[in-house]
Amino acid sequence: MLTAARQALVDIGAIAGTDPLPPFAARMSGNLGLTFHLPDGAFVLVKVGLMTRLDREYRGLVAAHGAMPLNVPEPLRIAMYDAYQVLVTRGVAHEVLLPLQSAAAMNTFEHGIEMFLDTSARAFRRTGRGTSWDRLDDALVQAGSMVAWPGRQAYGRRIRRYADTLAPILQHGDFAANNIGVHDGTLIFFDWEDFAEIDLPGFDLAVLLLSLSDFSFARIVAALRTASLQARIVHRGCALWNIAAPDFLYLFPAYAALYIETKSRLGYPAKVTERIAGMLAEWISIMPADGDDRSPVLRIDEAPSASGRPRAAR
């Protein structure tokens, strides 16, 4: 594996063929990740595919770096070496995002996320029918098998009508806070291996809010009832996607179902999907049964509005 990594470094011109291997740190997370510190002070990340192929991540990085070159690591090479697929990206020195302990940090976060949403809505928007739409029914069945959800079929019928009105936008796919760093007051977005697996708009923001709220839907609702940073970001995103803010909350089971289906299909461990299933159970307990007007969050009328969207009664 080190031989494969070394040849990749030679091929991108980071070292000469006769140079010793630069100092590196290793991290194993299914695939082998190597951080090489080069003589000029720069560093590169070399990922060796042991458990999964790296094509999806490379395609995601190419698309995302093209759209947000200051915010996404540059992909340098993907190739086969000694039967191993190797992906090389330029390193970006960064600090962890959380906790947001100062007004400056919160401002950086808010503007950075709004930039991400703006850019994604422009660069990753697609026409026609979203690819996630064809998987949504089966995904809801799979998610429903993990929790007690008496209203699943009614929700599925209603959300299907709604989803058909939305323009698809390719999603990062794992837009959790631990995949975001900060460099020089700029947010850096990492881990693009699930890019374009889901194209239901709002999915990335839902994952981000969940990661900031210990995967609690109730905590998200509480934050959105106030003049909070989360509320401002949600309203910005919803304006871009032409989604009413209450309808964004109503989409959470669809987001959860697609998350569970995608992560299961791609071979992620069960603990990744279990926490989302826990959020779905919480959503079911908070939201009313169909036709109940006593919702503490919102009520979606059975009949769609003239635009085809469900009407949210406040």
C-alpha positions as CSV (number, residue, x, y, z in Angstrom):
1,M,0.0,0.0,0.0
2,L,2.8,2.4,0.8
3,T,4.4,1.5,-2.6
4,A,1.1,2.5,-4.3
5,A,1.0,5.8,-2.3
6,R,4.6,6.5,-3.2
7,Q,4.0,6.0,-6.9
8,A,1.0,8.4,-6.7
9,L,3.2,11.0,-5.1
10,V,5.8,10.6,-7.9
11,D,3.1,10.9,-10.6
12,I,1.7,14.2,-9.2
13,G,5.3,15.6,-9.0
14,A,5.3,15.8,-5.2
15,I,8.5,13.8,-4.9
16,A,11.1,12.5,-7.3
17,G,11.4,8.8,-8.0
18,T,14.6,8.6,-5.9
19,D,13.4,10.7,-3.0
20,P,12.6,9.0,0.3
21,L,9.0,8.7,1.4
22,P,7.9,12.0,3.2
23,P,6.8,11.9,6.8
24,F,3.2,10.9,7.1
25,A,0.3,10.1,9.5
26,A,-2.0,7.2,8.9
27,R,-5.7,6.8,9.6
28,M,-7.8,3.8,8.9
29,S,-11.6,4.2,8.4
30,G,-12.5,1.3,6.1
31,N,-10.0,2.8,3.6
32,L,-6.5,3.8,4.4
33,G,-5.9,7.6,4.7
34,L,-2.3,8.9,4.6
35,T,-1.4,12.6,5.2
36,F,2.1,13.3,3.7
37,H,4.0,16.4,4.7
38,L,6.1,17.6,1.8
39,P,9.5,19.3,2.1
40,D,8.0,22.7,0.9
41,G,5.7,22.7,3.9
42,A,2.6,21.7,1.9
43,F,0.8,18.4,2.5
44,V,-1.3,16.0,0.4
45,L,-3.9,13.4,1.4
46,V,-3.6,10.0,-0.2
47,K,-6.5,7.6,0.2
48,V,-6.0,3.9,-0.6
49,G,-9.2,2.1,-1.4
50,L,-9.3,-1.1,0.7
51,M,-13.0,-1.5,1.4
52,T,-14.7,0.7,-1.2
53,R,-13.9,2.2,-4.6
54,L,-13.0,5.9,-4.7
55,D,-14.6,6.9,-8.0
56,R,-17.6,8.5,-6.3
57,E,-15.5,10.6,-4.0
58,Y,-13.3,11.8,-6.9
59,R,-16.3,12.8,-9.0
60,G,-17.7,14.6,-6.0
61,L,-14.5,16.5,-5.4
62,V,-14.2,17.4,-9.1
63,A,-17.7,18.9,-9.2
64,A,-17.5,20.6,-5.8
65,H,-14.0,22.1,-6.2
66,G,-15.1,23.4,-9.6
67,A,-18.1,25.1,-8.0
68,M,-16.3,26.2,-4.7
69,P,-12.6,26.2,-5.3
70,L,-11.8,28.0,-2.0
71,N,-13.9,25.7,0.1
72,V,-13.2,22.2,-1.3
73,P,-9.9,20.4,-1.4
74,E,-8.5,20.1,-4.9
75,P,-8.5,16.5,-6.3
76,L,-5.1,15.8,-7.9
77,R,-5.2,12.2,-9.2
78,I,-7.1,9.0,-9.1
79,A,-5.4,5.8,-10.5
80,M,-4.7,2.2,-9.9
81,Y,-1.4,1.1,-8.4
82,D,-0.6,-2.5,-7.4
83,A,-4.3,-3.4,-7.5
84,Y,-5.2,-0.5,-5.2
85,Q,-7.2,2.5,-6.3
86,V,-5.5,5.6,-5.0
87,L,-7.0,9.1,-4.7
88,V,-4.8,12.1,-4.0
89,T,-6.1,15.5,-2.9
90,R,-4.3,18.7,-2.0
91,G,-4.3,19.2,1.8
92,V,-5.9,22.2,3.4
93,A,-4.8,23.2,6.9
94,H,-7.9,23.8,9.0
95,E,-9.4,23.8,12.5
96,V,-12.5,22.0,13.6
97,L,-15.8,23.8,13.2
98,L,-17.3,23.2,16.7
99,P,-17.9,24.5,19.2
100,L,-19.0,28.0,17.9
101,Q,-17.8,29.9,20.9
102,S,-17.6,33.5,19.6
103,A,-19.7,35.9,17.6
104,A,-17.0,35.8,14.9
105,A,-17.2,32.0,14.7
106,M,-20.9,32.1,14.4
107,N,-20.7,34.7,11.7
108,T,-18.2,32.6,9.8
109,F,-20.4,29.6,10.1
110,E,-23.6,31.4,9.0
111,H,-22.1,33.1,6.0
112,G,-20.2,29.9,5.0
113,I,-23.3,27.7,5.1
114,E,-25.4,30.3,3.2
115,M,-22.6,30.4,0.5
116,F,-22.7,26.6,0.3
117,L,-26.5,26.6,-0.1
118,D,-26.4,29.4,-2.7
119,T,-23.7,27.7,-4.7
120,S,-25.2,24.3,-4.5
121,A,-28.6,25.6,-5.7
122,R,-27.0,27.1,-8.7
123,A,-24.2,24.6,-9.6
124,F,-25.9,21.3,-8.7
125,R,-29.5,22.0,-9.7
126,R,-30.9,19.6,-12.3
127,T,-33.9,19.6,-14.5
128,G,-36.5,16.8,-14.8
129,R,-37.2,14.2,-12.3
130,G,-34.8,13.5,-9.4
131,T,-33.1,10.1,-9.1
132,S,-34.0,10.0,-5.4
133,W,-37.7,10.0,-6.3
134,D,-37.6,6.5,-7.6
135,R,-36.0,5.2,-4.4
136,L,-38.2,7.1,-2.0
137,D,-41.1,4.7,-1.7
138,D,-38.8,1.7,-0.9
139,A,-36.7,3.9,1.4
140,L,-39.8,4.8,3.4
141,V,-40.8,1.1,3.7
142,Q,-37.2,0.4,4.9
143,A,-37.3,3.2,7.4
144,G,-40.8,2.2,8.6
145,S,-39.5,-1.3,9.4
146,M,-37.1,0.3,11.9
147,V,-39.7,2.3,13.9
148,A,-43.4,2.1,14.8
149,W,-45.0,4.4,12.2
150,P,-48.8,3.8,11.7
151,G,-49.1,6.8,9.3
152,R,-46.3,5.7,7.0
153,Q,-48.4,5.0,3.9
154,A,-50.4,8.2,4.2
155,Y,-47.2,10.1,4.6
156,G,-45.7,8.4,1.6
157,R,-48.6,9.3,-0.6
158,R,-48.5,12.9,0.4
159,I,-44.8,13.4,0.3
160,R,-44.6,11.8,-3.1
161,R,-47.0,14.5,-4.5
162,Y,-44.8,17.1,-2.9
163,A,-41.5,15.7,-4.0
164,D,-42.7,15.7,-7.6
165,T,-43.0,19.5,-7.5
166,L,-39.4,20.1,-6.3
167,A,-36.4,20.7,-8.7
168,P,-33.6,18.2,-7.9
169,I,-30.3,19.5,-6.5
170,L,-27.4,17.1,-6.1
171,Q,-26.5,16.9,-2.4
172,H,-23.2,16.5,-0.6
173,G,-24.7,13.4,1.0
174,D,-23.0,13.5,4.4
175,F,-23.1,17.2,5.3
176,A,-22.5,16.8,9.1
177,A,-20.6,19.3,11.2
178,N,-17.6,16.9,11.5
179,N,-17.1,17.1,7.8
180,I,-16.7,20.9,7.9
181,G,-13.5,22.8,8.9
182,V,-12.4,26.4,9.1
183,H,-9.3,27.9,7.4
184,D,-8.6,31.6,7.5
185,G,-12.2,32.5,8.3
186,T,-13.5,30.3,5.4
187,L,-15.4,27.0,5.8
188,I,-13.9,24.0,4.1
189,F,-16.1,21.1,3.1
190,F,-14.7,17.6,3.2
191,D,-15.8,14.0,2.6
192,W,-17.6,14.1,-0.8
193,E,-17.8,10.3,-1.3
194,D,-21.6,10.3,-1.2
195,F,-22.1,13.3,-3.5
196,A,-25.1,13.0,-5.9
197,E,-26.5,9.9,-4.2
198,I,-29.4,12.0,-3.1
199,D,-30.9,15.0,-4.9
200,L,-33.9,15.9,-2.8
201,P,-33.4,19.6,-2.0
202,G,-32.9,20.4,1.7
203,F,-31.3,17.0,2.5
204,D,-27.8,18.5,3.3
205,L,-29.2,21.1,5.6
206,A,-31.3,18.6,7.4
207,V,-28.2,16.4,8.1
208,L,-26.3,19.5,9.2
209,L,-29.0,20.6,11.6
210,L,-29.3,17.0,13.0
211,S,-25.5,16.9,13.6
212,L,-25.7,20.2,15.4
213,S,-28.6,19.0,17.6
214,D,-27.4,15.6,18.7
215,F,-29.8,14.1,16.1
216,S,-32.8,15.4,18.0
217,F,-35.7,16.6,15.9
218,A,-37.2,18.3,19.0
219,R,-34.1,20.3,19.5
220,I,-34.2,21.5,15.9
221,V,-37.9,22.5,16.3
222,A,-37.0,24.4,19.5
223,A,-34.2,26.3,17.7
224,L,-36.4,27.2,14.7
225,R,-39.0,28.7,17.0
226,T,-36.6,31.4,18.0
227,A,-34.6,34.1,16.2
228,S,-31.6,31.7,16.0
229,L,-28.8,31.2,13.6
230,Q,-30.4,27.9,12.6
231,A,-33.7,29.7,11.8
232,R,-31.9,32.2,9.6
233,I,-30.1,29.5,7.6
234,V,-33.3,27.5,7.2
235,H,-35.2,30.5,5.8
236,R,-32.3,31.2,3.4
237,G,-32.2,27.6,2.2
238,C,-36.0,27.4,1.8
239,A,-36.1,30.5,-0.2
240,L,-33.6,29.0,-2.6
241,W,-35.5,25.7,-3.0
242,N,-39.0,27.3,-3.1
243,I,-39.9,25.3,0.0
244,A,-42.0,26.7,2.9
245,A,-40.1,26.4,6.2
246,P,-42.8,24.3,7.8
247,D,-42.8,22.0,4.8
248,F,-39.0,21.6,5.2
249,L,-39.8,20.1,8.7
250,Y,-42.4,17.9,7.1
251,L,-39.8,16.5,4.7
252,F,-37.6,15.1,7.5
253,P,-38.9,11.6,7.3
254,A,-38.2,11.5,3.6
255,Y,-34.7,12.8,4.3
256,A,-34.3,10.2,7.1
257,A,-35.5,7.4,4.8
258,L,-33.2,8.3,2.0
259,Y,-30.3,8.6,4.4
260,I,-31.0,5.1,5.8
261,E,-31.4,3.6,2.3
262,T,-28.3,5.2,1.0
263,K,-26.0,4.4,3.9
264,S,-27.3,0.8,4.1
265,R,-26.7,0.3,0.3
266,L,-23.2,1.7,0.5
267,G,-22.2,-0.5,3.4
268,Y,-22.1,1.9,6.3
269,P,-22.3,0.3,9.8
270,A,-25.7,0.0,11.4
271,K,-24.9,2.6,14.1
272,V,-24.9,5.3,11.4
273,T,-28.5,4.5,10.4
274,E,-29.8,3.8,13.9
275,R,-29.3,7.3,15.1
276,I,-31.4,8.6,12.1
277,A,-34.1,6.0,12.9
278,G,-34.2,7.4,16.4
279,M,-34.8,10.9,15.0
280,L,-37.6,9.5,12.8
281,A,-39.2,8.0,15.9
282,E,-39.0,11.4,17.6
283,W,-40.6,13.1,14.5
284,I,-43.5,10.6,14.6
285,S,-44.1,11.3,18.3
286,I,-44.1,15.1,17.8
287,M,-46.0,15.4,14.6
288,P,-49.8,14.7,14.8
289,A,-51.6,11.9,13.0
290,D,-53.1,12.9,9.7
291,G,-56.0,15.3,10.1
292,D,-55.1,16.3,13.7
293,D,-55.1,20.1,14.2
294,R,-53.2,20.0,17.5
295,S,-49.7,19.9,16.1
296,P,-47.1,21.6,18.2
297,V,-45.1,22.2,15.0
298,L,-47.3,22.5,12.0
299,R,-50.2,20.8,10.2
300,I,-50.1,19.8,6.6
301,D,-53.5,19.7,5.0
302,E,-54.5,16.5,3.2
303,A,-55.3,18.3,0.0
304,P,-52.3,19.9,-1.8
305,S,-52.3,23.6,-2.5
306,A,-52.8,25.0,-6.0
307,S,-49.0,24.7,-6.6
308,G,-49.1,21.0,-5.7
309,R,-47.4,21.6,-2.4
310,P,-49.0,20.6,0.9
311,R,-50.5,23.6,2.7
312,A,-49.0,24.3,6.2
313,A,-51.5,25.7,8.7
314,R,-49.8,27.8,11.3
